[in-house]
Amino acid sequence: MDASTTELLRSLPSVEEVLQDPQVSALGALMPHDILAECARKAVGDIRERVLSGSLSKVDQEVITFAACRRALDNLRPSLRRVVNATGVIIHTNLGRSVLAEEAVDAVVQAARGYSTLEYDPKAMARGSRHDHVEHLICSLTGAEAAMAVNNNAAAVMMVLAEFAAGRKAVVSRGELVEIGGSFRVPDIMALSNADMVEVGTTNKTHVDDFARAIDGETGMLLKVHPSNYRMVGFVESVSGHELRRLADAENERRAAQDPDAEPLLVYEDQGSGVFLHLDCFKGSGEHTVSDSLKAGCDLVSFSGDKLLGGPQAGVVVGRKELIARLKAHPLARALRLDKMTLAALEATLRLYLDPEKAVVKVPTLRMLTEPAETVRERACRLLSALQGAVSEKDATFDVIPEVARAGGGSLPMYDVETFAVRMTLVRGDAQSCEKHLISERTTPVVGRIKKDAVLFDARTLAEEDLAEIAQACTEYFAQLS
Ligand SMILES: *Cc1c(COP(=O)(O)O)cnc(C)c1O
């Protein structure tokens, strides 16, 4: 080590000295001493490393205290916090998928704040089942005989396969063996649940005969998987739930003739999105409802709670009563069960669907999907005014432009949602550094997108209170440039 490095190391303050700095010690009122000391230690450690690597020629006491304060303040911020979603992606998986309806939020608060009827039946004055809070609602909304809700749809798929296809064959089309966001892969779930996967057809075309040829006495299930965010167009063919039902009926007749106690061949659809209503925006995308799938003859259908349904993270399985009863009794049901806050949110969301007109307005995911473009344009104009009032023309100029928003969450991938965005063209600074500031430097990150050196804020996914937050964030960016 050369003399100058030794000299620099000697000039490093001690952790104690950093803690005595008035700015650092003021933070002592906000957090335990040990955490503050750890921040000071790391701040000194970082500088020591830079000295040792030869990248520092001078030790600045102020830089160290600033770094210690910054670390301490970062520590005070919750990790899971609010974000302003100005991306125009409605079901944004990284940003928490669906926003809950006010009614669902209230129900969560109620359930969290006090004791509840989670597993208590006040009419019978006896132990109740947590499944009861949502089952009758799901049944009346989908026409299903029975239903159960678990942690998410991946868990639902896992349970269905483990109960009905373990050690047996499950037949699925090659065209539906896709990976769904967040690394959900059907073959992996099959392997995990000990189902023997039989792939039929080709990538683009699977015919009913491909399924028919694959069925034998060992086949437990015909599986249909919604391709989610993946679409093939052109020379494409898949087998409908209706056709799978006909195959299963024929096979079950044959089995019953041989052995009245034989396990039947089931038809199961992993629908993914969870659509309850026939909305115009779903029609063009060939999106069918849970009720349609049941009517087509599926024994079981599963879907997510937080995609197009617009509720909390959950997975719902609907179908025949005796099959759902077996799922409820499966050991995985205990491991994958819903907690009371999620059940509260799910029940409240489902209740809104009892009046479809209300659901479209009150469930934020549905509202954002169906809101008229003109209403979105008016919101964009209010954001424009807020920004023009907050940011000087010498810093940036703004205008409202037409754009395309997305459903997201693997739903309706081909559906272009007409939208309007405020475009910020920077006079000072640049779009990249502005984006970084809006996202990384704030307690409430503002996530927009960059297009051709401008920053866009899509108004379709914004709430009214977000408008002032965006204006504030942009003001902060230009203030720190000076
Ligand atoms: C999204 C999706 C899943 C996974 O659902 P989660 O609720 O995210 O666990 C499974 N299957 C399909 C078809 C999906 O679209």
The ligand as an SDF file (V2000), in Angstrom:
LIG
                    3D

 15 15  0  0  0  0  0  0  0  0999 V2000
  -52.1320  -16.0720  -15.4900 C   0  0  0  0  0  0  0  0  0  0  0  0
  -52.3640  -17.4870  -15.7990 C   0  0  0  0  0  0  0  0  0  0  0  0
  -51.9910  -18.4840  -14.8900 C   0  0  0  0  0  0  0  0  0  0  0  0
  -51.3430  -18.1480  -13.5730 C   0  0  0  0  0  0  0  0  0  0  0  0
  -52.2780  -17.5200  -12.7540 O   0  0  0  0  0  0  0  0  0  0  0  0
  -51.8080  -16.7730  -11.3910 P   0  0  0  0  0  0  0  0  0  0  0  0
  -53.0890  -16.3130  -10.7840 O   0  0  0  0  0  0  0  0  0  0  0  0
  -50.9010  -15.6750  -11.8130 O   0  0  0  0  0  0  0  0  0  0  0  0
  -51.1090  -17.8030  -10.5660 O   0  0  0  0  0  0  0  0  0  0  0  0
  -52.2300  -19.7880  -15.2260 C   0  0  0  0  0  0  0  0  0  0  0  0
  -52.8080  -20.1110  -16.3940 N   0  0  0  0  0  0  0  0  0  0  0  0
  -53.1900  -19.1810  -17.2970 C   0  0  0  0  0  0  0  0  0  0  0  0
  -53.8250  -19.6140  -18.5920 C   0  0  0  0  0  0  0  0  0  0  0  0
  -52.9820  -17.8400  -17.0380 C   0  0  0  0  0  0  0  0  0  0  0  0
  -53.3460  -16.9150  -17.9440 O   0  0  0  0  0  0  0  0  0  0  0  0
  1  2  1  0
  2  3  1  0
  2 14  2  0
  3  4  1  0
  3 10  2  0
  4  5  1  0
  5  6  1  0
  6  7  2  0
  6  8  1  0
  6  9  1  0
 10 11  1  0
 11 12  2  0
 12 13  1  0
 12 14  1  0
 14 15  1  0
M  END
$$$$
